[in-house]
Amino acid sequence: MLKKLVFSVLAVLASASLLAAAFRKEDIKVAKLDNGLKILIYEDHAIPNVALYTFFHVGSRNERTGITGVSHFIEHMMFNGSGKFGPGEFDRRMEFAGGSNNAFTGDDMTGYTDWFPAAALEPMMAMEADRLQGLLFDPKVLESERGVVASERRMSVENNNDAILGENVRATAIMAHPYHWDVIGWMSDIQSWKRDDILAYYKTYYAPNNAVLILVGDVERAKALDLIKKYYGGIPAGPPPPPVTTVEPPQQGPKQVLVRKEAQAPSFTIVFHAPACTSPDYRPLSILESALFNGESSRLYKRLVRNEQLAIGVGGGMAETIDPQLFTIDVRPRPGADLAKIEAAVDDELAKVKADGITEKEFQKALNEVRTAFYGELQTIAGKAGQLGHYEIYYGGFEKLFTVMDDYAAIKLPQVKDAARRIFTENNKTVGRLIPEGGSK
Amino acid sequence: MKTVKMRARILAVVVALLASSLAARAAFKLPAPEKIVLKNGLTVYYMKSADLPLVTFQMSLRGAGTAAEPAEVEGVAGMTAALLTKGTARLGADALAEAVDVMGALLMFSSAEEYASASAQSLAEHFPKLMEIAADCLISPSFADEEFAKERKTRLDGLKAMKDNPGAAVRAYFRKAYFGAHPFGRLASGTETSLAKMTAADVRAFFKKTYHPANAVAAVVGGIDKAKLVPLLEATIGRWSPGGAAPTAPAVPPLPKPAGRKLVLIDKPDATQAYWVLGAPGYKQGDPISGPAQVMNTLFGGRFTSWLSTELRIKRGWTYGANSGLQSWGTGGLFTASSYTKNDTIGEMLKLTFELLKKARSAGFAPEEVESARNYILGQFPPTIETIASKAATYVRLAFYGLGFDFLDGYLAKVQSATPAEAKDVAVKLIPDADFVLVVVGKASEIKTQLDKLGTWTVKKITDPDF
């Protein structure tokens, strides 16, 4: 039996290298319009649908005090009317044509994701192009949407203890850089954004030269490009958005956050300042992330959940961000658990990594996870579009997507230990605790 | 002027192109899989998907879900499933977790009402090893006392932590309120009371009584040839042969039908939003009503421009999300609507929701709405079977309920031909008028007076044990 298995492994490996050739860098059609709009097109006829993704280089990183959360708010307002299509028309027309959509805002980017039958390509482009340049910000609609975002904040932060603690810890660890606040923004800002400020922000960041358009699916490249030129070609470029110049100063000593709140269970988080996603330390640390958190054999899961039974779960990792942000260790303690013991156990595990690094087996595990995730994303037109756009925004070009497995494989094991030594220091650490008050313990 | 012209042209484009896209959609079907029956009686449906070096295995085991539990050990089906990966005769729990993790693979057992499920996925090169481990879990699970104790403790603590999250807690409270003592009222997680009494012996007994390959249906989809797959399956999961006749899954009693309004309020004094779920009977798997019912639900609360979302979110900004949904089992189904809003608008929100329910029953839906819902369901169908895992899960579902692999073709045809009259008929059938269950989780001191207009509420504290 064993022999047979080995043979089948070899056979599958041989065919795998052929299969992987189906989605190649050379097959991505790249174009740039005179107004600066970057375009990536990949023809994929597996299903009669299209993924049209528009990613903008704007997120909460570009905000300032008083207008926090405005990037995310504009994401909402993008569905509430532009020059040629009144409030709600985008969704109504899209759904009538068999399409659906979503959008998301992060620290560094805002993404608009459309999925629709191939026949709806032209009307979708007409609507996407229109909202790139002429959002209405109808005052009545704006007020209603303000309420939606306030509800979103109440749901995602105020009624979620982990998120309350997370927001406190982030704002404590990060002092100066705009990563200080969460993407959703502070409630008082949500309640007082002014239309003029929102409009000015939109005009600064929503311009073709600040966007990348990704088209994957049942399209013909030449025809699709003609349509893009037709609908987007006339949109003027904007002035380059101002760079983010604030640099987070080095932390000079350990920080502590304590939140007291009615709860059944405590929450616990440790964060360390960590490098930007383009730093040479980023990938070694993301390999360490696998060793610490991924699966029930991971170091922190085994230690905290299985062996010492201090926690129900553990998670975290590196923020993949343009500027340096945080490496987070989130622990979900058991009700009544001793948080000092949890902290000591985490410290001990990090000390082991700093002393001895990780094992060859843990490295192989991380590489297998990278490969599995890579192929997993390529199963769908949405996954392909998302990956192309992601590498375009964060790594300056989609081409990096096609070397990601090689880039990880090229890492030398000691780099993990070295990177861990640089970030897991006492002075670089912020510890957050949420302690139940009231409720049952 | 220009705007008007532009709109007119786009509408024309949509109409012209939709006609051609409908033809294209009709051609897009779930491909029928190949049937493989292993020597131990396990049926496996197979489809090669050659694009990528990934393979998935999915399996459902009839009669090994929560509905098959002895009533006094609620949660034993979920516990059994969870413990299957916590050690076998060959591999201890830690070694097993490591063997799966190092491949970057997924191996999971879980339980639903009517079945337990296995789910395994990996790079093609690791699939033989993964299936070897998966088979081991079914052939020689340890169910060690120590692992049972750990898992029970984690579940007990998890139940408490879950009550800190009102959006998740409201679902558990709703299940209890709606199904009551019916087997579907059991929580896969168990409850504080049932977990306290459960023993490892209960788990061993449940496994022995309910897990049998002849009661299972599986699917493999991905980058593997049949010539390789069949011997691999025979050498792994095919060795699972516990002997004896296949146990008969206990018949699920008819699902409860609410009579009158059952109103339950869970007091969570720190909540700044109130969360609610409303439910009434739906329809069973394979019911011919499913085509027009999905059209109706799409319009009522199944997509962004639905009535619920438009009225509660888009127009009034009361909430981030308002939805309705349909769930089906072998014996019946459930229609639910749900949303949440800040404490002072919950009364208004529920009042408007009841007006919308009434309007759907009395006025139905306009022809252009029905056309839009039809296009939407048909247009969004292809991505639902795009991944190897979703394809495999679809094969397993269709086979489990005996619907046939052309069922979705018929369903989509019924969607395509759905009329406003049919949509209204299903609304009258499925949307509740007087008989329903409504559960709210929120801060009683701020919302109770608003809720009292709806009737008499049973009030519980979130800190009370169980649900």
Interface residues (C-beta under 8 A of the other chain):
Chain A: M1 K4 L5 S8 V9 A11 V12 L13 S15 A16 L19 A20 A22 A46 I47 P48 N49 G83 K84 F85 G88 D91 R92 R93 E95 F96 A97 G98 G99 S100 N101 W115 F116 P117 A118 A119 A120 E122 P123 A126 E143 S144 E145 R146 G147 V148 V149 A150 S151 E152 R154 M155 S156 E158 N159 N160 N161 K261 E262 A263 Q264 A265 N294 G295 E296 S297 S298 K302 V305 R306 Q309 I312 R332 R334 P335 K361 Q364 K365 L367 N368 E369 V370 R371 T372 A373 Y375 G376 L378 Q379 T380 I381 A382 G438 G439 S440
Chain B: T3 M6 R7 I10 V13 V14 L17 L18 S20 S21 A24 R25 A27 F28 A50 D51 L52 P53 L54 A93 D94 A97 E98 V100 D101 V102 M103 G104 A105 S122 L123 A124 E125 H126 F127 P128 K129 E132 K150 K153 T154 D157 G158 K160 A161 K163 D164 N165 P166 G167 G223 I224 D225 K228 P231 L232 A235 P269 D270 A271 T272 Q273 R303 F304 T305 T310 R313 I314 K315 R316 G317 W318 T319 Y320 G321 Y340 T341 K342 E368 E371 S372 N375 Y376 L378 G379 Q380 P382 P383 E386 T387 I388 T463
